[in-house]
Structure formats: C-alpha cells, structure tokens
C-alpha cells in the first residue's frame, strides 16, 4: 500500500515539511492530519443532540 509511506514522506495537510522518521508517536505527539486516502474514509460525527 502506497499511502503508508506517503504519510511519512510527503507534507501532510497543514504542515510544510514531511514527518520523516520520528522514531515513534511518543516523540511527535498528536499530528491531527492524515493523507487523502484516510480522510476520504472518515465518517462525520453523529449529531445526537435531538
């Protein structure tokens, strides 16, 4: 799958530099961005305020 390498090799939306090889999530913290493939499959939050 080509999307996994793209996550690290290309700048994510809202970022100017690629993530690269950070060595783990502990060093980076939340990124709050993803590739187009993943964001296209996200479902909107359910509004249960009725």
N, CA, C and O atoms as CSV, one atom per row, in Angstrom:
chain,resi,resn,atom,element,x,y,z
A,1,UNK,N,N,0.851,-1.170,0.000
A,1,UNK,CA,C,0.000,0.000,0.000
A,1,UNK,C,C,0.897,1.233,0.000
A,1,UNK,O,O,1.814,1.340,0.815
A,2,UNK,N,N,0.637,2.140,-0.893
A,2,UNK,CA,C,1.495,3.320,-1.034
A,2,UNK,C,C,1.143,4.448,-0.083
A,2,UNK,O,O,1.936,5.376,0.080
A,3,UNK,N,N,-0.022,4.400,0.551
A,3,UNK,CA,C,-0.421,5.501,1.423
A,3,UNK,C,C,0.408,5.550,2.703
A,3,UNK,O,O,0.671,6.637,3.217
A,4,UNK,N,N,0.818,4.418,3.220
A,4,UNK,CA,C,1.608,4.415,4.446
A,4,UNK,C,C,2.941,5.154,4.269
A,4,UNK,O,O,3.267,6.001,5.101
A,5,UNK,N,N,3.713,4.873,3.234
A,5,UNK,CA,C,4.958,5.636,3.054
A,5,UNK,C,C,4.698,7.126,2.799
A,5,UNK,O,O,5.487,7.974,3.217
A,6,UNK,N,N,3.597,7.444,2.117
A,6,UNK,CA,C,3.274,8.851,1.852
A,6,UNK,C,C,3.055,9.630,3.143
A,6,UNK,O,O,3.380,10.815,3.215
A,7,UNK,N,N,2.502,8.967,4.170
A,7,UNK,CA,C,2.255,9.629,5.450
A,7,UNK,C,C,3.553,10.213,6.012
A,7,UNK,O,O,3.538,11.277,6.630
A,8,UNK,N,N,4.657,9.528,5.801
A,8,UNK,CA,C,5.936,9.966,6.348
A,8,UNK,C,C,6.772,10.770,5.352
A,8,UNK,O,O,7.592,11.590,5.763
A,9,UNK,N,N,6.577,10.547,4.045
A,9,UNK,CA,C,7.452,11.132,3.032
A,9,UNK,C,C,6.959,12.448,2.455
A,9,UNK,O,O,7.758,13.214,1.917
A,10,UNK,N,N,5.667,12.731,2.553
A,10,UNK,CA,C,5.108,13.959,1.972
A,10,UNK,C,C,4.513,14.826,3.075
A,10,UNK,O,O,4.017,14.304,4.073
A,11,UNK,N,N,4.558,16.157,2.902
A,11,UNK,CA,C,3.932,17.017,3.916
A,11,UNK,C,C,2.431,16.726,4.021
A,11,UNK,O,O,1.737,16.625,3.009
A,12,UNK,N,N,1.953,16.596,5.230
A,12,UNK,CA,C,0.526,16.381,5.466
A,12,UNK,C,C,-0.198,17.720,5.407
A,12,UNK,O,O,0.436,18.766,5.554
A,13,UNK,N,N,-1.508,17.710,5.197
A,13,UNK,CA,C,-2.251,18.970,5.169
A,13,UNK,C,C,-1.997,19.790,6.437
A,13,UNK,O,O,-2.076,19.281,7.555
A,14,UNK,N,N,-1.690,21.068,6.229
A,14,UNK,CA,C,-1.418,21.955,7.349
A,14,UNK,C,C,0.030,21.934,7.817
A,14,UNK,O,O,0.378,22.636,8.767
A,15,UNK,N,N,0.885,21.137,7.164
A,15,UNK,CA,C,2.298,21.035,7.524
A,15,UNK,C,C,3.148,21.410,6.326
A,15,UNK,O,O,2.775,21.130,5.187
A,16,UNK,N,N,4.280,22.036,6.569
A,16,UNK,CA,C,5.158,22.434,5.468
A,16,UNK,C,C,6.264,21.424,5.186
A,16,UNK,O,O,6.852,21.440,4.104
A,17,UNK,N,N,6.550,20.558,6.133
A,17,UNK,CA,C,7.604,19.559,5.985
A,17,UNK,C,C,7.028,18.154,6.179
A,17,UNK,O,O,6.047,17.984,6.902
A,18,UNK,N,N,7.627,17.151,5.541
A,18,UNK,CA,C,7.185,15.778,5.799
A,18,UNK,C,C,7.538,15.354,7.217
A,18,UNK,O,O,8.457,15.901,7.826
A,19,UNK,N,N,6.812,14.389,7.732
A,19,UNK,CA,C,7.050,13.877,9.073
A,19,UNK,C,C,8.396,13.173,9.172
A,19,UNK,O,O,9.061,13.243,10.205
A,20,UNK,N,N,8.799,12.494,8.103
A,20,UNK,CA,C,10.073,11.783,8.112
A,20,UNK,C,C,9.988,10.524,8.960
A,20,UNK,O,O,8.964,9.841,8.960
A,21,UNK,N,N,11.040,10.220,9.670
A,21,UNK,CA,C,11.112,9.018,10.504
A,21,UNK,C,C,11.295,9.447,11.961
A,21,UNK,O,O,12.423,9.487,12.454
A,22,UNK,N,N,10.204,9.766,12.653
A,22,UNK,CA,C,10.321,10.316,14.004
A,22,UNK,C,C,10.747,9.313,15.063
A,22,UNK,O,O,11.189,9.720,16.137
A,23,UNK,N,N,10.630,8.014,14.798
A,23,UNK,CA,C,11.022,7.018,15.776
A,23,UNK,C,C,9.914,6.622,16.733
A,23,UNK,O,O,10.160,5.897,17.697
A,24,UNK,N,N,8.714,7.080,16.486
A,24,UNK,CA,C,7.587,6.680,17.328
A,24,UNK,C,C,6.687,7.853,17.667
A,24,UNK,O,O,7.095,9.012,17.589
A,25,UNK,N,N,5.471,7.540,18.041
A,25,UNK,CA,C,4.481,8.580,18.341
A,25,UNK,C,C,4.804,9.340,19.619
A,25,UNK,O,O,4.373,10.482,19.781
A,26,UNK,N,N,5.543,8.734,20.516
A,26,UNK,CA,C,5.884,9.402,21.766
A,26,UNK,C,C,6.671,10.683,21.512
A,26,UNK,O,O,6.500,11.673,22.223
A,27,UNK,N,N,7.527,10.662,20.504
A,27,UNK,CA,C,8.351,11.833,20.201
A,27,UNK,C,C,7.588,12.924,19.456
A,27,UNK,O,O,7.947,14.097,19.555
A,28,UNK,N,N,6.548,12.565,18.715
A,28,UNK,CA,C,5.838,13.562,17.907
A,28,UNK,C,C,4.585,14.095,18.579
A,28,UNK,O,O,4.236,15.260,18.386
A,29,UNK,N,N,3.908,13.283,19.352
A,29,UNK,CA,C,2.617,13.691,19.908
A,29,UNK,C,C,1.557,13.639,18.824
A,29,UNK,O,O,1.828,13.163,17.722
A,30,UNK,N,N,0.344,14.124,19.116
A,30,UNK,CA,C,-0.724,14.100,18.114
A,30,UNK,C,C,-0.355,14.942,16.886
A,30,UNK,O,O,0.191,16.038,17.017
A,31,UNK,N,N,-0.652,14.428,15.717
A,31,UNK,CA,C,-0.339,15.127,14.464
A,31,UNK,C,C,-1.562,15.861,13.928
A,31,UNK,O,O,-1.422,16.921,13.316
A,32,UNK,N,N,-2.745,15.325,14.143
A,32,UNK,CA,C,-4.010,15.932,13.722
A,32,UNK,C,C,-4.080,16.194,12.219
A,32,UNK,O,O,-4.657,17.191,11.784
A,33,UNK,N,N,-3.498,15.304,11.435
A,33,UNK,CA,C,-3.567,15.369,9.979
A,33,UNK,C,C,-3.375,13.964,9.451
A,33,UNK,O,O,-2.816,13.104,10.132
A,34,UNK,N,N,-3.846,13.732,8.222
A,34,UNK,CA,C,-3.655,12.426,7.612
A,34,UNK,C,C,-3.662,12.571,6.106
A,34,UNK,O,O,-3.930,13.654,5.587
A,35,UNK,N,N,-3.371,11.491,5.396
A,35,UNK,CA,C,-3.353,11.514,3.939
A,35,UNK,C,C,-4.782,11.563,3.399
A,35,UNK,O,O,-5.738,11.304,4.131
A,36,UNK,N,N,-4.919,11.892,2.134
A,36,UNK,CA,C,-6.229,11.987,1.498
A,36,UNK,C,C,-6.982,10.664,1.544
A,36,UNK,O,O,-8.202,10.651,1.702
A,37,UNK,N,N,-6.271,9.557,1.408
A,37,UNK,CA,C,-6.919,8.248,1.425
A,37,UNK,C,C,-7.648,8.022,2.745
A,37,UNK,O,O,-8.788,7.558,2.755
A,38,UNK,N,N,-7.008,8.341,3.836
A,38,UNK,CA,C,-7.622,8.131,5.152
A,38,UNK,C,C,-8.744,9.126,5.388
A,38,UNK,O,O,-9.827,8.732,5.823
A,39,UNK,N,N,-8.519,10.397,5.115
A,39,UNK,CA,C,-9.558,11.401,5.379
A,39,UNK,C,C,-10.788,11.187,4.499
A,39,UNK,O,O,-11.890,11.573,4.887
A,40,UNK,N,N,-10.625,10.588,3.340
A,40,UNK,CA,C,-11.781,10.309,2.475
A,40,UNK,C,C,-12.679,9.232,3.066
A,40,UNK,O,O,-13.847,9.127,2.693
A,41,UNK,N,N,-12.144,8.431,3.983
A,41,UNK,CA,C,-12.926,7.352,4.574
A,41,UNK,C,C,-13.438,7.669,5.974
A,41,UNK,O,O,-14.094,6.837,6.601
A,42,UNK,N,N,-13.146,8.858,6.460
A,42,UNK,CA,C,-13.643,9.242,7.785
A,42,UNK,C,C,-15.133,9.541,7.706
A,42,UNK,O,O,-15.612,10.092,6.715
A,43,UNK,N,N,-15.845,9.185,8.727
A,43,UNK,CA,C,-17.271,9.500,8.776
A,43,UNK,C,C,-17.476,10.728,9.648
A,43,UNK,O,O,-16.776,10.907,10.644
A,44,UNK,N,N,-18.420,11.565,9.282
A,44,UNK,CA,C,-18.662,12.757,10.099
A,44,UNK,C,C,-19.217,12.360,11.460
A,44,UNK,O,O,-19.857,11.316,11.585
A,45,UNK,N,N,-18.982,13.176,12.477
A,45,UNK,CA,C,-19.521,12.852,13.802
A,45,UNK,C,C,-21.041,12.817,13.783
A,45,UNK,O,O,-21.684,13.556,13.037
A,46,UNK,N,N,-21.593,11.963,14.598
A,46,UNK,CA,C,-23.054,11.844,14.682
A,46,UNK,C,C,-23.579,12.923,15.616
A,46,UNK,O,O,-23.100,13.072,16.741
A,47,UNK,N,N,-24.561,13.670,15.146
A,47,UNK,CA,C,-25.204,14.698,15.967
A,47,UNK,C,C,-26.361,14.068,16.705
A,47,UNK,O,O,-27.423,13.843,16.125
A,48,UNK,N,N,-26.166,13.783,17.971
A,48,UNK,CA,C,-27.236,13.146,18.750
A,48,UNK,C,C,-27.858,14.134,19.738
A,48,UNK,O,O,-28.314,13.743,20.812
A,49,UNK,N,N,-27.873,15.404,19.368
A,49,UNK,CA,C,-28.420,16.423,20.258
A,49,UNK,C,C,-29.936,16.512,20.214
A,49,UNK,O,O,-30.522,17.350,20.899
A,50,UNK,N,N,-30.588,15.658,19.418
A,50,UNK,CA,C,-32.059,15.702,19.331
A,50,UNK,C,C,-32.702,15.210,20.586
A,50,UNK,O,O,-33.929,15.180,20.680
